[in-house]
Amino acid sequence: MKLTRLLPILLLVLTLPGCDVDLFNSDCRSIGESGYALCREENGPVVFYIEPAGELASGGGVLEGTVRAIGWNGQVIVADRKAMSGGDPDGPMVLDIASKKVEGPFDQDVVARKYPSIKLSTAADAWKTLR
């Protein structure tokens, strides 16, 4: 192969590591087989969002807020959300995996009674367990 053909490839290989672009969406980790991912953003304080798996973080995610705590089973993802908009209430949100419908926020006790098998972990702890 001629050097003129290899030069553009070599330049690309050498410059990509310096880009602040996440080509492989590695700051998102799949939440089981739900089709959703927990995404981490580190521009300033570390925050977490829920996004459809394979999509780039949108800065608010499907819950339109950051995830403080999260738990899930095969049917739903429950997350304690801090709303992006100051006018929206914070609290537990329920994402139905099959219908993709988001509801909430709910009272903590209501969620605990309706989904007793789901134990919420901090988003940071959940992040560590996901791959």
Backbone as a printed PyTorch tensor [residue, N CA C, xyz], in Angstrom:
tensor([[[  0.8400,  -1.1760,   0.0000],
         [  0.0000,   0.0000,   0.0000],
         [  0.8880,   1.2430,   0.0000]],

        [[  0.4840,   2.2200,  -0.7490],
         [  1.2720,   3.4450,  -0.8400],
         [  1.1050,   4.2730,   0.4210]],

        [[  2.1140,   5.0220,   0.7430],
         [  2.0960,   5.8940,   1.9170],
         [  0.9790,   6.9310,   1.8300]],

        [[  0.6520,   7.3860,   0.6350],
         [ -0.4100,   8.3910,   0.4860],
         [ -1.7770,   7.8370,   0.8790]],

        [[ -1.9600,   6.5290,   0.7560],
         [ -3.2150,   5.9050,   1.1780],
         [ -3.2330,   5.6730,   2.6820]],

        [[ -2.0960,   5.3780,   3.2460],
         [ -2.0170,   5.1010,   4.6780],
         [ -2.0360,   6.3670,   5.5290]],

        [[ -1.5770,   7.4690,   4.9890],
         [ -1.4810,   8.7060,   5.7610],
         [ -2.8230,   9.1670,   6.3350]],

        [[ -3.9130,   9.2240,   5.5580],
         [ -5.1940,   9.6460,   6.1450],
         [ -5.6760,   8.7060,   7.2550]],

        [[ -5.4910,   7.4170,   7.0700],
         [ -5.8960,   6.4460,   8.0920],
         [ -5.0600,   6.6340,   9.3480]],

        [[ -3.7720,   6.8110,   9.1930],
         [ -2.8800,   7.0220,  10.3300],
         [ -3.2450,   8.2980,  11.0810]],

        [[ -3.5370,   9.3610,  10.3560],
         [ -3.9370,  10.6120,  10.9980],
         [ -5.2390,  10.4440,  11.7760]],

        [[ -6.1900,   9.7320,  11.2080],
         [ -7.4630,   9.4960,  11.8800],
         [ -7.2550,   8.7060,  13.1720]],

        [[ -6.4550,   7.6660,  13.1140],
         [ -6.1800,   6.8400,  14.2890],
         [ -5.4890,   7.6510,  15.3800]],

        [[ -4.6090,   8.5380,  14.9890],
         [ -3.8700,   9.3340,  15.9710],
         [ -4.7040,  10.4700,  16.5680]],

        [[ -5.6680,  11.0090,  15.8240],
         [ -6.4280,  12.1510,  16.3240],
         [ -7.7060,  11.7620,  17.0540]],

        [[ -8.3070,  10.6160,  16.7620],
         [ -9.5590,  10.2330,  17.4280],
         [ -9.4520,  10.1580,  18.9470]],

        [[ -8.3770,   9.6110,  19.5120],
         [ -8.3170,   9.5520,  20.9720],
         [ -8.3540,  10.9320,  21.6330]],

        [[ -7.9790,  11.9800,  20.9250],
         [ -7.9980,  13.3240,  21.4930],
         [ -9.3560,  13.9940,  21.4320]],

        [[-10.2970,  13.4030,  20.6940],
         [-11.6340,  13.9870,  20.5680],
         [-12.4620,  13.6950,  21.8050]],

        [[-13.2910,  14.6410,  22.1750],
         [-14.1930,  14.4430,  23.2940],
         [-15.5250,  13.9270,  22.7730]],

        [[-15.4660,  12.8040,  22.0550],
         [-16.6470,  12.1950,  21.4710],
         [-16.6940,  10.7470,  21.9190]],

        [[-17.8350,  10.3200,  22.3980],
         [-18.0060,   8.9470,  22.8460],
         [-18.6520,   8.1410,  21.7270]],

        [[-17.8250,   7.6380,  20.8150],
         [-18.3290,   6.9330,  19.6400],
         [-19.0880,   5.6610,  19.9870]],

        [[-18.7610,   5.0570,  21.1110],
         [-19.3640,   3.7820,  21.4640],
         [-20.3730,   3.9010,  22.5970]],

        [[-20.7610,   5.1320,  22.9470],
         [-21.7610,   5.3700,  23.9790],
         [-21.3960,   4.6420,  25.2710]],

        [[-20.1080,   4.6730,  25.6330],
         [-19.6210,   3.9170,  26.7780],
         [-20.0210,   4.5150,  28.1120]],

        [[-20.5920,   5.7030,  28.1220],
         [-21.0610,   6.2700,  29.3670],
         [-22.5080,   5.8920,  29.6290]],

        [[-23.0070,   4.8920,  28.9210],
         [-24.3370,   4.3420,  29.1530],
         [-24.2060,   2.8400,  29.3490]],

        [[-24.9470,   2.3260,  30.3140],
         [-24.9260,   0.8880,  30.5850],
         [-26.3520,   0.3610,  30.5650]],

        [[-26.5570,  -0.7480,  29.8710],
         [-27.8860,  -1.3420,  29.7170],
         [-28.4740,  -1.7480,  31.0610]],

        [[-29.7620,  -1.4880,  31.2070],
         [-30.5010,  -1.8990,  32.3970],
         [-31.1730,  -3.2180,  32.0400]],

        [[-30.4780,  -4.3090,  32.2890],
         [-30.9850,  -5.6370,  31.9530],
         [-31.3690,  -5.7240,  30.4880]],

        [[-32.5040,  -6.3580,  30.2300],
         [-33.0210,  -6.5170,  28.8640],
         [-34.1560,  -5.5360,  28.5890]],

        [[-34.1680,  -4.4230,  29.3060],
         [-35.2810,  -3.4710,  29.2490],
         [-35.3330,  -2.6330,  27.9770]],

        [[-34.2190,  -2.5240,  27.2850],
         [-34.1640,  -1.6100,  26.1400],
         [-33.7990,  -0.1890,  26.5570]],

        [[-33.4890,  -0.0130,  27.8340],
         [-33.0860,   1.2860,  28.3660],
         [-31.7030,   1.1710,  28.9880]],

        [[-31.0710,   2.3260,  29.1450],
         [-29.7300,   2.3630,  29.7170],
         [-29.6390,   3.4730,  30.7530]],

        [[-28.7860,   3.2470,  31.7290],
         [-28.4490,   4.2810,  32.7040],
         [-27.2060,   4.9750,  32.1660]],

        [[-27.3250,   6.2710,  31.9450],
         [-26.2310,   7.0420,  31.3570],
         [-25.6460,   7.9860,  32.3980]],

        [[-24.3420,   8.1280,  32.3480],
         [-23.6240,   8.9700,  33.3020],
         [-23.0240,  10.1530,  32.5600]],

        [[-23.1600,  11.3200,  33.1600],
         [-22.5650,  12.5390,  32.6060],
         [-21.6490,  13.1410,  33.6640]],

        [[-20.4420,  13.4930,  33.2560],
         [-19.4480,  13.9840,  34.2110],
         [-18.9880,  15.4040,  33.9310]],

        [[-19.8140,  16.1940,  33.2750],
         [-19.4720,  17.6030,  33.0470],
         [-19.8870,  18.3850,  34.2830]],

        [[-18.9860,  18.4920,  35.2350],
         [-19.3300,  19.0830,  36.5270],
         [-19.6700,  17.9390,  37.4750]],

        [[-20.6660,  18.1380,  38.3520],
         [-21.0500,  17.0330,  39.2410],
         [-21.5780,  15.8540,  38.4210]],

        [[-21.2610,  14.6360,  38.8380],
         [-21.7110,  13.4410,  38.1250],
         [-23.2260,  13.3020,  38.2940]],

        [[-23.9250,  13.1460,  37.1720],
         [-25.3690,  12.9310,  37.1850],
         [-25.6990,  11.7440,  36.2890]],

        [[-26.8780,  11.1730,  36.5030],
         [-27.3130,   9.9970,  35.7590],
         [-28.6760,  10.2600,  35.1200]],

        [[-28.9020,   9.6580,  33.9380],
         [-30.1500,   9.7700,  33.2000],
         [-30.5490,   8.3850,  32.7160]],

        [[-31.8130,   8.2070,  32.3800],
         [-32.2650,   6.9870,  31.7120],
         [-32.5620,   7.3500,  30.2640]],

        [[-31.9460,   6.6010,  29.3630],
         [-32.1210,   6.8250,  27.9230],
         [-32.4910,   5.5110,  27.2540]],

        [[-33.1530,   5.5570,  26.1020],
         [-33.3160,   4.3310,  25.3180],
         [-31.9270,   3.7820,  24.9800]],

        [[-31.7490,   2.4790,  25.1160],
         [-30.4460,   1.8570,  24.8700],
         [-29.9640,   2.1850,  23.4660]],

        [[-28.6940,   2.5060,  23.3530],
         [-28.0860,   2.7950,  22.0590],
         [-28.1980,   4.2340,  21.6130]],

        [[-28.9180,   5.0530,  22.3600],
         [-29.0440,   6.4620,  21.9960],
         [-28.1200,   7.3040,  22.8660]],

        [[-27.6860,   8.4210,  22.3330],
         [-26.8290,   9.3190,  23.0900],
         [-27.6350,  10.0220,  24.1700]],

        [[-26.9590,  10.3130,  25.2740],
         [-27.6150,  11.0110,  26.3710],
         [-28.1330,  12.3630,  25.8910]],

        [[-29.3680,  12.6760,  26.2690],
         [-30.0020,  13.9000,  25.7790],
         [-30.0410,  15.0130,  26.8180]],

        [[-29.5350,  14.7520,  28.0090],
         [-29.5510,  15.7870,  29.0340],
         [-30.9080,  15.9160,  29.6930]],

        [[-31.4000,  14.8660,  30.2400],
         [-32.6980,  14.8390,  30.8940],
         [-33.3320,  13.4740,  30.7540]],

        [[-33.0240,  12.8380,  29.6390],
         [-33.4940,  11.4780,  29.4240],
         [-34.9960,  11.3490,  29.3610]],

        [[-35.4710,  10.1110,  29.4160],
         [-36.8980,   9.8390,  29.2960],
         [-37.6770,  10.3090,  30.5250]],

        [[-36.9840,  10.5300,  31.6330],
         [-37.6610,  11.0060,  32.8460],
         [-37.6480,  12.5250,  32.9630]],

        [[-36.9880,  13.1920,  32.0240],
         [-36.8400,  14.6470,  32.0520],
         [-36.2620,  15.1210,  33.3850]],

        [[-35.2230,  14.3920,  33.8060],
         [-34.5420,  14.7500,  35.0460],
         [-33.4380,  13.7650,  35.3530]],

        [[-32.6770,  14.0680,  36.3820],
         [-31.5790,  13.1920,  36.7780],
         [-32.0910,  12.0920,  37.7020]],

        [[-31.3990,  10.9630,  37.6720],
         [-31.7610,   9.8010,  38.4760],
         [-30.9200,   9.8170,  39.7520]],

        [[-31.6100,   9.8490,  40.8910],
         [-30.9100,   9.8010,  42.1840],
         [-30.8230,   8.3800,  42.7020]],

        [[-31.8640,   7.5840,  42.4580],
         [-31.8990,   6.1800,  42.8710],
         [-32.7080,   5.4140,  41.8410]],

        [[-32.4150,   4.1090,  41.7270],
         [-33.0610,   3.3130,  40.6740],
         [-33.1690,   1.8560,  41.0870]],

        [[-34.2290,   1.2020,  40.6020],
         [-34.4300,  -0.2330,  40.7560],
         [-35.3130,  -0.6990,  39.6160]],

        [[-35.3450,  -1.9910,  39.3250],
         [-36.1210,  -2.4780,  38.1880],
         [-36.4280,  -3.9630,  38.3240]],

        [[-37.3920,  -4.3940,  37.5340],
         [-37.6770,  -5.8130,  37.3410],
         [-37.9520,  -5.9950,  35.8460]],

        [[-38.5510,  -7.0790,  35.4480],
         [-38.7870,  -7.3190,  34.0270],
         [-39.8760,  -6.4560,  33.4080]],

        [[-40.6920,  -5.8070,  34.2470],
         [-41.8060,  -5.0230,  33.7310],
         [-41.5980,  -3.5120,  33.8190]],

        [[-40.9640,  -3.0430,  34.8870],
         [-40.8400,  -1.6030,  35.1140],
         [-39.4520,  -1.2170,  35.6200]],

        [[-39.1430,   0.0500,  35.3940],
         [-37.9710,   0.6790,  36.0070],
         [-38.5290,   1.7700,  36.9160]],

        [[-38.1160,   1.7560,  38.1650],
         [-38.5260,   2.7760,  39.1310],
         [-37.2980,   3.6180,  39.4290]],

        [[-37.4470,   4.9280,  39.3210],
         [-36.3090,   5.8170,  39.5750],
         [-36.7670,   7.0350,  40.3610]],

        [[-35.9850,   7.4020,  41.3440],
         [-36.2190,   8.6440,  42.0750],
         [-35.5860,   9.7480,  41.2500]],

        [[-36.4290,  10.6270,  40.7290],
         [-35.9970,  11.6490,  39.7920],
         [-35.9090,  13.0250,  40.4490]],

        [[-34.8740,  13.7720,  40.0500],
         [-34.8030,  15.2060,  40.3350],
         [-35.1220,  15.8790,  39.0090]],

        [[-36.2430,  16.5760,  38.9570],
         [-36.7250,  17.1640,  37.7110],
         [-35.7660,  18.2210,  37.1740]],

        [[-35.6760,  18.2850,  35.8440],
         [-34.8410,  19.2930,  35.1920],
         [-35.4660,  20.6780,  35.3380]],

        [[-36.7860,  20.7290,  35.2560],
         [-37.4990,  21.9930,  35.3710],
         [-37.8620,  22.2380,  36.8280]],

        [[-37.5800,  23.4250,  37.3000],
         [-37.8790,  23.7570,  38.6860],
         [-39.3580,  23.7050,  39.0090]],

        [[-40.2280,  23.8010,  38.0080],
         [-41.6600,  23.7590,  38.2280],
         [-42.2230,  22.3560,  38.3250]],

        [[-41.4540,  21.3480,  37.8690],
         [-41.9120,  19.9620,  37.9350],
         [-41.5090,  19.3480,  39.2700]],

        [[-42.3720,  18.5230,  39.8520],
         [-42.0300,  17.9210,  41.1410],
         [-40.9920,  16.8040,  40.9980]],

        [[-40.2030,  16.6300,  42.0340],
         [-39.2520,  15.5310,  42.1340],
         [-39.9720,  14.3200,  42.7180]],

        [[-39.3520,  13.1570,  42.6090],
         [-39.9020,  11.9730,  43.2520],
         [-39.8310,  10.7470,  42.3780]],

        [[-40.3530,   9.6290,  42.8960],
         [-40.2970,   8.3560,  42.1780],
         [-41.1320,   8.3700,  40.8990]],

        [[-40.5110,   7.9410,  39.8170],
         [-41.1460,   7.8180,  38.5080],
         [-41.1480,   6.3360,  38.1400]],

        [[-42.1600,   5.9150,  37.3970],
         [-42.2550,   4.5230,  36.9550],
         [-42.2810,   4.5010,  35.4330]],

        [[-41.3520,   3.7550,  34.8620],
         [-41.2520,   3.5890,  33.4190],
         [-41.6910,   2.1660,  33.0900]],

        [[-42.8120,   2.0340,  32.3990],
         [-43.3040,   0.7290,  31.9640],
         [-42.4850,   0.3180,  30.7420]],

        [[-41.7780,  -0.7770,  30.8540],
         [-40.8530,  -1.1960,  29.8000],
         [-41.5920,  -1.5410,  28.5090]],

        [[-42.6910,  -2.2730,  28.6020],
         [-43.4080,  -2.7110,  27.4010],
         [-44.0630,  -1.5510,  26.6530]],

        [[-44.7480,  -0.6760,  27.3800],
         [-45.4790,   0.4140,  26.7230],
         [-44.6340,   1.6740,  26.5390]],

        [[-43.4730,   1.7260,  27.2280],
         [-42.5850,   2.9020,  27.2100],
         [-43.2410,   4.1290,  27.8520]],

        [[-44.2690,   3.8970,  28.6410],
         [-44.9980,   4.9740,  29.3000],
         [-44.3290,   5.3290,  30.6280]],

        [[-44.1760,   6.6280,  30.8550],
         [-43.5820,   7.1310,  32.0930],
         [-44.6910,   7.7800,  32.9160]],

        [[-44.7690,   7.4010,  34.1970],
         [-45.7520,   7.9930,  35.0940],
         [-45.0800,   8.4380,  36.3820]],

        [[-45.6820,   9.4300,  37.0200],
         [-45.1710,   9.9170,  38.2870],
         [-44.9700,  11.4110,  38.2260]],

        [[-44.4230,  11.9790,  39.2510],
         [-43.8910,  11.2680,  40.4180],
         [-44.9940,  10.8050,  41.3670]],

        [[-44.6500,   9.7450,  42.1030],
         [-45.5460,   9.1530,  43.0780],
         [-44.9710,   9.3430,  44.4750]],

        [[-45.7980,   9.1160,  45.4550],
         [-45.3560,   9.0870,  46.8410],
         [-44.4920,   7.8370,  47.0430]],

        [[-43.4360,   7.9500,  47.8180],
         [-42.5180,   6.8200,  48.0740],
         [-43.2710,   5.5900,  48.5880]],

        [[-44.2210,   5.8030,  49.5060],
         [-44.9570,   4.6840,  50.0950],
         [-45.8210,   3.9590,  49.0660]],

        [[-46.4170,   4.7050,  48.1480],
         [-47.2370,   4.1070,  47.0920],
         [-46.3800,   3.1940,  46.2230]],

        [[-45.2130,   3.6640,  45.8510],
         [-44.3060,   2.8770,  45.0100],
         [-43.8300,   1.6320,  45.7650]],

        [[-43.4930,   1.7830,  47.0340],
         [-43.0260,   0.6460,  47.8330],
         [-44.1200,  -0.4290,  47.9500]],

        [[-45.3780,  -0.0190,  48.0990],
         [-46.4800,  -0.9830,  48.1930],
         [-46.7640,  -1.6420,  46.8520]],

        [[-46.7200,  -0.8740,  45.7780],
         [-47.0510,  -1.4130,  44.4590],
         [-45.9440,  -2.3040,  43.8920]],

        [[-44.6900,  -1.9880,  44.2250],
         [-43.5450,  -2.7470,  43.7080],
         [-42.6430,  -3.1850,  44.8610]],

        [[-43.1440,  -4.0780,  45.7350],
         [-42.3710,  -4.4550,  46.9200],
         [-41.0580,  -5.1840,  46.6060]],

        [[-40.9840,  -5.8170,  45.4450],
         [-39.7620,  -6.5640,  45.1050],
         [-38.6480,  -5.6660,  44.5710]],

        [[-38.9720,  -4.4170,  44.2520],
         [-37.9630,  -3.5160,  43.6890],
         [-37.3380,  -2.6940,  44.8080]],

        [[-36.0560,  -2.8770,  44.9890],
         [-35.2970,  -2.1150,  45.9760],
         [-34.4680,  -1.0770,  45.2430]],

        [[-34.6100,   0.1680,  45.6260],
         [-33.8580,   1.2380,  44.9790],
         [-32.4400,   1.3070,  45.5300]],

        [[-31.4890,   1.4800,  44.6320],
         [-30.0850,   1.7300,  44.9740],
         [-29.7320,   3.1100,  44.4640]],

        [[-28.7350,   3.7320,  45.0290],
         [-28.3100,   5.0150,  44.4810],
         [-27.9100,   4.7880,  43.0240]],

        [[-28.0390,   5.8150,  42.2210],
         [-27.6710,   5.6900,  40.8050],
         [-26.2000,   5.3000,  40.6640]],

        [[-25.3470,   5.8390,  41.5260],
         [-23.9150,   5.5170,  41.4580],
         [-23.6730,   4.0400,  41.7650]],

        [[-24.3690,   3.4860,  42.7610],
         [-24.2130,   2.0640,  43.0760],
         [-24.7630,   1.1820,  41.9610]],

        [[-25.9140,   1.5690,  41.3940],
         [-26.4870,   0.8070,  40.2810],
         [-25.5350,   0.8240,  39.0920]],

        [[-24.9320,   1.9700,  38.8310],
         [-23.9760,   2.1090,  37.7210],
         [-22.8540,   1.0920,  37.8460]],

        [[-22.3680,   0.9080,  39.0620],
         [-21.2580,  -0.0370,  39.2970],
         [-21.6570,  -1.4670,  38.9980]],

        [[-22.9440,  -1.8250,  39.2090],
         [-23.3660,  -3.1980,  38.9980],
         [-23.7300,  -3.4890,  37.5460]],

        [[-24.0160,  -2.4460,  36.7750],
         [-24.3960,  -2.6460,  35.3700],
         [-23.1720,  -2.7650,  34.4840]],

        [[-23.3070,  -3.4640,  33.3850],
         [-22.2020,  -3.6030,  32.4180],
         [-22.6870,  -3.2640,  31.0380]]])
